Amino acid sequence: MTHGNGTRDGGQLADVSALRPGGHTVVVGGGLAGVTAALALADAGVRVTLLEGRPRLGGLAFSFQRGDLTVDNGQHVYLRCCTAYRWFLDRVGGSALAPVQDRLDVPVLDLARPEGRRLGRLRRDALPVPLHLGRSLASYPHLSLAERARVGRAALALKGLDPADPALDTQDFGSWLAAHGQSARAVEALWDLVGVATLNAVAGDASLGLAAMVFKTGLLSDPGAADIGWSRVPLGELHDRLARKALDSAGVRTEVRTRVTSVRAHDDGGWSVQVPGETLEADAVVLAVPQREAHGLLPADALDAPGNLLEIGTAPILNVHVIYDRKVLATPFLTALGTPVQWVFDRTEASGLEEGQYLALSQSTAQNEIDEPVAALRERYLPELERLLPRTRGAEVKDFFVTRERTATFAPAPGVGRLRPGARTKAPGLYLAGAWTATGWPATMESAVRSGVSAASAALGTLGRSRGLLPDFLEEAA
């Protein structure tokens, strides 16, 4: 096992036993949660070492090379209401590289309708909530007039729910929608259009509490809350290169290719973090790793019910990548009905492709497809793209490949809320971070960043440091 020294691969870990005022914290895991925790702690004057087992930072939102192209493992978007992730982008100097659209506008193509009459749009006006979506809903062609009216009534009922109410976590969103007059068509053409992309579950499999949080925050909190942002550069530029630069500038020692094998408490309140061939001594430790990995590293009695971590299910996301010899899609993205295709994004410029067009299909709730051979997926999706995008019919497919994240998110099933732990453990000086912790959000980049700040806040209290420099979005009401 090779270790990084600073942000380099190779060499030995530095001696971190000499502590400066503010203590020394080891953050285990270099995804968004871990990077955020490390930056927030360092900004408060704490000495930080960040350990990541992979050769890069970014967790499950990363890029890799495929020939001359830079490919994201999956398409990630965020919303204007994602104040924590927007803070992260600003903190690493990446805001201009992942802008938010001026106003929510989502093209929705329904393949069950005749060509020329397939396009509908979900967009907002510059009006107060809920009038900002009124015109869009009134003219949405994929629902009947009666269905549109019932959607409006359900949205108002949803606005009255408290996502933090534990009782909502025990119910599923699909049953609630049915009880509020939503037809199967309305669920498919509207509620799941948003819910599947944000929750990675269909309504019937999703916690009502998490669904209420998504729709209240995204669609019913502020007129611009659901405006969509996405990276115009490879994710690795934001979550690895710029993140490393920010960490270096903050004085964080970042060690990649460095897998932690154990975390042990001392009688005097300190901690030892073991990596192959080295031991790091720390005053505090943040475990910012997936829930099963955290369970394996947690000391005995650190949580009242550590087995809960193993009960948090996971859900896959499949991404289908197609490169054509010509431009076939005229918009940055679209979503579709009446086809297995969910969301299609243009990744041409971001990938560095100079000729033709590169489309990425983001397929959530992919349990039935995640292990299918590439040939079978090609046979299914290329004809669907020909149905969806007429310009593909005469185009040559220059490349077709898939990326698979089998444990892309935690499963937002009813009851998951009681399984998600907070940042604090029963072991003083040991904290948890990750999108799967109790942030109130589903498994998103927003949840990951919020968890990192929560863990840093808890650690600063133990270390006797001021929380004054922490971002204030944790105080916002959901």
C-alpha positions as CSV (number, residue, x, y, z in Angstrom):
1,M,0.0,0.0,0.0
2,T,1.4,3.3,-1.0
3,H,0.6,6.5,0.9
4,G,0.3,10.1,-0.1
5,N,2.4,12.8,1.4
6,G,0.4,16.1,1.2
7,T,-1.6,15.6,-2.0
8,R,1.1,13.5,-3.6
9,D,1.0,9.7,-4.0
10,G,4.0,8.0,-2.4
11,G,6.2,8.7,0.6
12,Q,5.4,8.3,4.3
13,L,2.8,9.9,6.4
14,A,4.0,12.9,8.3
15,D,4.4,12.9,12.0
16,V,1.2,14.4,13.4
17,S,1.8,13.8,17.0
18,A,2.9,17.4,17.7
19,L,-0.4,19.2,18.2
20,R,-0.9,22.9,17.8
21,P,-3.6,24.8,19.7
22,G,-7.0,23.7,18.3
23,G,-6.0,20.0,18.3
24,H,-5.6,17.5,15.5
25,T,-8.5,15.9,13.7
26,V,-8.4,13.0,11.3
27,V,-11.1,12.9,8.7
28,V,-11.6,9.4,7.2
29,G,-13.1,9.6,3.7
30,G,-12.5,12.1,0.9
31,G,-16.0,12.4,-0.6
32,L,-18.0,15.6,-0.4
33,A,-18.8,14.9,3.3
34,G,-15.2,14.4,4.3
35,V,-13.8,17.3,2.2
36,T,-16.4,19.6,3.7
37,A,-15.7,18.5,7.2
38,A,-11.9,19.0,6.7
39,L,-12.4,22.5,5.2
40,A,-14.8,23.6,7.9
41,L,-12.4,22.3,10.7
42,A,-9.4,23.9,9.1
43,D,-11.2,27.2,8.6
44,A,-11.8,27.2,12.4
45,G,-8.1,26.7,13.1
46,V,-7.9,23.0,13.6
47,R,-5.1,20.9,12.2
48,V,-6.6,18.3,9.9
49,T,-5.4,15.2,8.1
50,L,-7.8,13.8,5.4
51,L,-7.4,10.1,4.5
52,E,-8.9,8.6,1.4
53,G,-8.5,5.1,0.1
54,R,-9.0,5.9,-3.6
55,P,-6.4,7.7,-5.7
56,R,-8.7,10.7,-5.9
57,L,-11.2,12.8,-4.0
58,G,-14.9,13.2,-4.8
59,G,-16.4,9.9,-3.6
60,L,-19.2,8.8,-5.9
61,A,-19.3,12.1,-7.9
62,F,-16.1,11.8,-9.9
63,S,-14.5,11.7,-13.4
64,F,-12.2,9.3,-15.3
65,Q,-10.5,9.2,-18.6
66,R,-11.7,7.2,-21.6
67,G,-9.4,7.8,-24.4
68,D,-9.3,11.5,-25.0
69,L,-12.6,12.1,-23.2
70,T,-13.1,13.0,-19.5
71,V,-16.2,11.1,-18.4
72,D,-18.3,11.6,-15.2
73,N,-19.3,8.4,-13.6
74,G,-22.8,9.8,-13.5
75,Q,-24.8,12.9,-14.2
76,H,-25.2,15.0,-11.0
77,V,-27.4,18.1,-10.7
78,Y,-28.3,20.3,-7.8
79,L,-31.1,22.9,-7.2
80,R,-30.9,26.5,-6.2
81,C,-32.3,25.5,-2.8
82,C,-29.2,23.4,-2.2
83,T,-27.5,26.1,-0.2
84,A,-24.9,23.8,1.3
85,Y,-23.6,22.4,-2.0
86,R,-23.6,26.0,-3.4
87,W,-21.5,27.0,-0.4
88,F,-19.1,24.1,-1.2
89,L,-18.8,25.2,-4.8
90,D,-18.0,28.8,-3.6
91,R,-15.6,27.5,-1.0
92,V,-13.5,25.6,-3.6
93,G,-13.8,28.3,-6.2
94,G,-16.1,26.4,-8.6
95,S,-19.4,28.3,-8.6
96,A,-18.8,29.7,-12.1
97,L,-18.2,26.2,-13.4
98,A,-21.5,24.8,-12.3
99,P,-24.1,27.6,-12.7
100,V,-27.8,27.4,-12.1
101,Q,-30.3,28.0,-14.9
102,D,-31.9,31.5,-14.8
103,R,-35.3,29.9,-14.3
104,L,-36.6,26.4,-13.9
105,D,-37.3,24.9,-17.4
106,V,-37.5,21.2,-18.0
107,P,-38.5,19.8,-21.4
108,V,-40.7,16.7,-20.9
109,L,-41.2,14.5,-24.0
110,D,-44.0,11.9,-24.0
111,L,-43.4,9.2,-26.5
112,A,-47.1,8.0,-26.2
113,R,-48.1,11.1,-28.1
114,P,-47.8,11.7,-31.8
115,E,-44.6,13.3,-33.1
116,G,-44.9,17.1,-33.1
117,R,-47.2,17.0,-30.0
118,R,-44.9,15.3,-27.5
119,L,-43.3,18.3,-25.8
120,G,-44.4,19.6,-22.5
121,R,-42.5,21.9,-20.1
122,L,-42.2,22.3,-16.4
123,R,-41.2,25.9,-15.8
124,R,-41.8,28.7,-13.4
125,D,-42.8,32.3,-13.6
126,A,-41.5,35.2,-11.6
127,L,-44.5,35.0,-9.2
128,P,-44.8,34.1,-5.5
129,V,-45.3,30.5,-4.3
130,P,-47.4,28.6,-5.4
131,L,-48.4,30.8,-8.3
132,H,-44.9,30.5,-9.8
133,L,-45.9,27.0,-11.1
134,G,-49.5,27.8,-11.8
135,R,-49.3,28.6,-15.5
136,S,-46.9,25.7,-16.2
137,L,-49.3,23.2,-14.4
138,A,-52.3,24.7,-16.1
139,S,-50.8,24.1,-19.6
140,Y,-49.0,20.8,-18.9
141,P,-50.1,18.6,-21.7
142,H,-49.2,15.3,-20.2
143,L,-52.1,15.4,-17.7
144,S,-55.8,15.9,-18.1
145,L,-57.5,19.0,-16.8
146,A,-58.9,17.1,-13.9
147,E,-55.6,15.6,-13.0
148,R,-53.9,19.0,-13.1
149,A,-56.5,20.4,-10.7
150,R,-56.0,17.4,-8.3
151,V,-52.2,17.9,-8.5
152,G,-52.7,21.5,-7.3
153,R,-54.8,20.4,-4.3
154,A,-52.3,17.7,-3.4
155,A,-49.4,20.2,-3.5
156,L,-51.3,22.5,-1.1
157,A,-51.8,19.5,1.2
158,L,-48.1,18.6,1.0
159,K,-47.2,22.2,1.9
160,G,-49.0,21.6,5.2
161,L,-46.9,18.6,6.2
162,D,-43.9,18.7,8.6
163,P,-41.1,16.6,7.0
164,A,-39.5,16.3,10.5
165,D,-42.6,14.5,11.9
166,P,-41.4,10.9,12.6
167,A,-44.9,9.6,11.7
168,L,-44.3,10.7,8.1
169,D,-41.2,8.5,7.9
170,T,-43.3,5.4,8.5
171,Q,-45.6,6.0,5.6
172,D,-44.9,5.7,1.8
173,F,-45.3,8.6,-0.5
174,G,-47.3,6.6,-3.1
175,S,-50.1,5.7,-0.7
176,W,-50.3,9.4,0.4
177,L,-50.6,10.5,-3.2
178,A,-53.3,7.9,-3.9
179,A,-55.2,9.1,-0.8
180,H,-55.0,12.6,-2.2
181,G,-56.6,11.8,-5.5
182,Q,-53.4,11.3,-7.6
183,S,-53.9,9.0,-10.5
184,A,-51.2,6.5,-11.7
185,R,-50.7,8.8,-14.7
186,A,-50.2,11.9,-12.4
187,V,-47.6,9.9,-10.4
188,E,-45.7,8.8,-13.5
189,A,-45.9,12.1,-15.4
190,L,-45.2,14.5,-12.6
191,W,-44.5,13.2,-9.0
192,D,-42.1,10.5,-10.0
193,L,-40.6,12.7,-12.7
194,V,-39.2,14.8,-9.9
195,G,-39.1,12.1,-7.1
196,V,-37.2,9.4,-8.9
197,A,-34.4,11.9,-9.8
198,T,-34.1,13.3,-6.3
199,L,-34.9,10.3,-4.1
200,N,-33.8,7.4,-6.3
201,A,-37.1,5.7,-5.6
202,V,-40.6,5.6,-7.0
203,A,-43.3,7.1,-4.9
204,G,-44.5,3.8,-3.5
205,D,-41.0,2.9,-2.2
206,A,-40.2,6.3,-0.7
207,S,-40.6,7.7,2.8
208,L,-43.3,10.3,2.9
209,G,-41.1,12.4,5.2
210,L,-38.3,12.5,2.7
211,A,-40.6,13.1,-0.2
212,A,-42.4,15.9,1.6
213,M,-39.0,17.5,2.3
214,V,-38.0,17.3,-1.4
215,F,-41.2,18.8,-2.7
216,K,-41.7,21.4,0.0
217,T,-38.2,22.6,-0.2
218,G,-37.7,22.4,-4.0
219,L,-41.1,23.4,-5.3
220,L,-43.0,25.2,-2.5
221,S,-40.5,27.2,-0.5
222,D,-39.2,29.9,-2.8
223,P,-40.0,30.6,-6.5
224,G,-36.5,29.9,-7.6
225,A,-35.8,26.9,-5.3
226,A,-36.0,24.3,-8.0
227,D,-33.9,26.0,-10.7
228,I,-31.4,23.4,-11.8
229,G,-27.6,23.7,-11.7
230,W,-25.1,21.3,-13.1
231,S,-21.4,21.2,-13.8
232,R,-20.2,22.5,-17.2
233,V,-16.8,20.9,-16.5
234,P,-15.9,17.3,-15.4
235,L,-16.9,16.6,-11.8
236,G,-13.3,15.8,-11.0
237,E,-12.4,19.4,-11.7
238,L,-14.7,20.5,-8.9
239,H,-14.6,17.6,-6.4
240,D,-10.9,16.6,-6.8
241,R,-8.7,19.2,-8.4
242,L,-10.3,22.3,-6.9
243,A,-11.1,20.5,-3.7
244,R,-7.4,19.6,-3.3
245,K,-6.4,23.1,-4.0
246,A,-8.7,24.4,-1.3
247,L,-7.6,21.8,1.2
248,D,-3.9,22.6,0.5
249,S,-4.6,26.4,0.9
250,A,-6.4,25.7,4.2
251,G,-3.5,23.7,5.5
252,V,-5.1,20.3,5.4
253,R,-2.8,17.3,4.8
254,T,-4.5,15.2,2.2
255,E,-3.5,11.5,1.9
256,V,-4.9,9.5,-1.0
257,R,-4.4,5.7,-1.6
258,T,-4.5,5.5,2.2
259,R,-7.1,3.1,3.6
260,V,-7.9,3.2,7.3
261,T,-7.9,-0.3,8.9
262,S,-9.0,0.6,12.5
263,V,-10.0,3.5,14.8
264,R,-9.2,3.1,18.5
265,A,-10.0,5.3,21.5
266,H,-7.4,5.9,24.2
267,D,-8.1,6.1,27.9
268,D,-7.0,9.7,28.0
269,G,-9.6,10.7,25.4
270,G,-7.4,10.7,22.3
271,W,-7.7,8.5,19.2
272,S,-5.4,6.3,17.1
273,V,-6.2,5.9,13.5
274,Q,-4.4,2.9,11.9
275,V,-3.4,2.7,8.2
276,P,-1.0,0.1,6.8
277,G,2.4,0.7,8.3
278,E,1.4,3.9,10.2
279,T,-0.5,5.1,13.2
280,L,-1.9,8.6,13.4
281,E,-2.8,10.2,16.8
282,A,-5.7,12.6,16.9
283,D,-7.9,14.5,19.3
284,A,-11.0,13.9,17.2
285,V,-12.0,11.6,14.3
286,V,-14.7,12.1,11.7
287,L,-15.8,9.0,9.8
288,A,-17.0,10.2,6.5
289,V,-17.4,6.9,4.8
290,P,-20.4,4.8,3.6
291,Q,-22.6,3.3,6.3
292,R,-21.3,-0.3,6.1
293,E,-17.7,0.9,6.2
294,A,-18.5,3.1,9.1
295,H,-20.0,0.2,10.9
296,G,-16.8,-1.8,10.4
297,L,-14.7,1.0,11.9
298,L,-16.8,2.1,14.8
299,P,-15.5,1.1,18.2
300,A,-17.8,-1.0,20.4
301,D,-20.6,1.0,22.1
302,A,-20.1,4.1,19.9
303,L,-23.7,3.9,18.9
304,D,-26.7,2.6,20.8
305,A,-27.8,0.5,17.9
306,P,-24.9,0.1,15.5
307,G,-26.8,-2.6,13.6
308,N,-29.1,0.2,12.3
309,L,-26.3,1.2,9.9
310,L,-26.5,-2.2,8.2
311,E,-30.2,-1.9,7.9
312,I,-30.0,1.2,5.8
313,G,-30.5,-0.2,2.3
314,T,-28.8,1.0,-0.9
315,A,-30.2,1.8,-4.4
316,P,-28.3,1.8,-7.7
317,I,-28.0,4.3,-10.5
318,L,-27.1,3.3,-14.1
319,N,-25.6,5.7,-16.5
320,V,-25.7,5.0,-20.2
321,H,-23.2,7.0,-22.4
322,V,-23.7,7.4,-26.1
323,I,-21.4,9.3,-28.5
324,Y,-22.9,10.2,-31.9
325,D,-21.1,11.5,-35.0
326,R,-23.4,14.6,-35.1
327,K,-25.6,16.8,-32.9
328,V,-28.8,15.0,-32.1
329,L,-30.1,17.0,-29.1
330,A,-30.6,20.7,-29.2
331,T,-31.2,21.3,-25.5
332,P,-28.9,20.9,-22.5
333,F,-31.1,18.2,-21.1
334,L,-34.6,16.7,-21.2
335,T,-36.7,14.1,-19.5
336,A,-39.1,11.5,-21.0
337,L,-42.3,9.6,-20.5
338,G,-43.4,6.4,-22.2
339,T,-39.9,5.0,-22.5
340,P,-37.3,3.5,-20.2
341,V,-35.2,6.6,-20.8
342,Q,-35.4,8.9,-17.8
343,W,-33.1,12.0,-18.2
344,V,-30.8,12.8,-21.1
345,F,-27.9,15.3,-20.7
346,D,-25.6,16.8,-23.3
347,R,-22.0,16.2,-22.0
348,T,-20.2,17.1,-25.2
349,E,-18.4,20.2,-24.1
350,A,-17.7,19.0,-20.5
351,S,-16.1,15.8,-21.8
352,G,-13.8,17.5,-24.3
353,L,-15.4,15.9,-27.3
354,E,-14.6,18.0,-30.4
355,E,-16.8,16.3,-33.1
356,G,-20.3,14.9,-32.8
357,Q,-22.3,14.8,-29.5
358,Y,-22.0,13.0,-26.3
359,L,-25.2,12.1,-24.4
360,A,-25.5,10.7,-20.9
361,L,-28.6,9.0,-19.8
362,S,-29.1,9.0,-16.0
363,Q,-31.2,6.0,-15.0
364,S,-32.2,6.0,-11.3
365,T,-34.0,3.1,-9.6
366,A,-32.0,0.8,-11.8
367,Q,-32.3,-2.4,-9.7
368,N,-33.5,-4.4,-12.7
369,E,-30.8,-3.2,-15.0
370,I,-27.7,-2.6,-13.0
371,D,-26.1,-5.9,-13.8
372,E,-27.3,-6.3,-17.3
373,P,-24.6,-6.8,-20.0
374,V,-23.6,-3.7,-22.1
375,A,-24.9,-5.5,-25.2
376,A,-28.3,-5.9,-23.8
377,L,-28.4,-2.3,-22.6
378,R,-27.3,-1.1,-26.1
379,E,-30.0,-3.1,-27.7
380,R,-32.6,-1.5,-25.4
381,Y,-31.5,2.1,-25.3
382,L,-30.3,2.9,-28.8
383,P,-33.8,2.2,-30.3
384,E,-35.4,4.2,-27.5
385,L,-33.1,7.2,-28.3
386,E,-34.2,6.9,-32.0
387,R,-37.8,7.1,-30.8
388,L,-37.1,10.0,-28.6
389,L,-34.7,12.1,-30.8
390,P,-35.4,11.9,-34.5
391,R,-32.0,13.2,-35.5
392,T,-30.4,10.0,-34.1
393,R,-32.0,7.9,-36.8
394,G,-29.4,8.7,-39.4
395,A,-26.5,9.2,-37.0
396,E,-23.6,6.9,-36.4
397,V,-22.9,5.6,-32.9
398,K,-19.2,6.2,-32.3
399,D,-19.1,4.8,-28.8
400,F,-21.5,3.2,-26.3
401,F,-20.6,2.4,-22.7
402,V,-22.2,2.3,-19.2
403,T,-21.1,3.2,-15.7
404,R,-22.7,1.5,-12.8
405,E,-23.0,2.7,-9.2
406,R,-24.6,-0.3,-7.4
407,T,-24.7,1.5,-4.1
408,A,-25.2,5.1,-5.4
409,T,-27.5,6.2,-2.7
410,F,-29.1,5.0,0.5
411,A,-32.6,3.7,-0.2
412,P,-35.2,6.3,1.0
413,A,-37.6,3.6,2.1
414,P,-40.3,4.2,4.8
415,G,-38.6,3.8,8.2
416,V,-35.1,4.8,7.1
417,G,-35.3,8.0,9.2
418,R,-35.1,6.1,12.5
419,L,-32.0,4.3,11.2
420,R,-29.9,7.4,10.2
421,P,-27.6,8.5,13.0
422,G,-26.7,12.1,13.8
423,A,-23.1,13.4,13.7
424,R,-22.4,12.7,17.3
425,T,-21.6,9.2,18.6
426,K,-21.5,8.1,22.3
427,A,-17.7,8.1,22.0
428,P,-16.3,11.6,22.8
429,G,-14.3,12.9,19.9
430,L,-15.8,10.5,17.3
431,Y,-18.2,11.9,14.7
432,L,-20.1,10.6,11.6
433,A,-20.6,12.3,8.2
434,G,-22.1,11.2,5.0
435,A,-25.2,11.7,2.9
436,W,-26.7,8.7,4.8
437,T,-26.6,10.4,8.2
438,A,-29.5,12.3,9.7
439,T,-29.4,15.5,7.6
440,G,-33.2,15.5,6.8
441,W,-32.3,15.3,3.1
442,P,-32.2,12.3,0.7
443,A,-28.9,11.0,-0.6
444,T,-27.7,14.0,-2.5
445,M,-24.6,16.1,-2.8
446,E,-26.5,18.6,-0.6
447,S,-26.9,16.0,2.1
448,A,-23.3,15.1,2.0
449,V,-22.1,18.7,2.4
450,R,-24.5,19.3,5.2
451,S,-23.3,16.3,7.1
452,G,-19.7,17.4,6.8
453,V,-20.5,20.8,8.4
454,S,-22.6,19.1,11.1
455,A,-19.7,16.8,12.0
456,A,-17.3,19.7,12.0
457,S,-19.6,21.7,14.2
458,A,-19.8,18.8,16.7
459,A,-16.0,18.3,16.7
460,L,-15.3,22.0,17.2
461,G,-17.4,21.9,20.4
462,T,-15.2,19.0,21.8
463,L,-12.0,20.7,20.7
464,G,-13.0,24.0,22.4
465,R,-13.0,25.9,19.2
466,S,-15.4,28.6,18.0
467,R,-18.1,27.7,15.5
468,G,-18.3,31.3,14.4
469,L,-16.8,30.6,11.0
470,L,-19.1,27.8,10.0
471,P,-21.6,28.5,7.2
472,D,-25.1,29.3,8.6
473,F,-27.2,27.1,6.3
474,L,-27.7,24.5,9.0
475,E,-29.9,27.1,10.8
476,E,-32.2,27.3,7.9
477,A,-35.6,25.7,8.2
478,A,-36.1,22.9,5.7
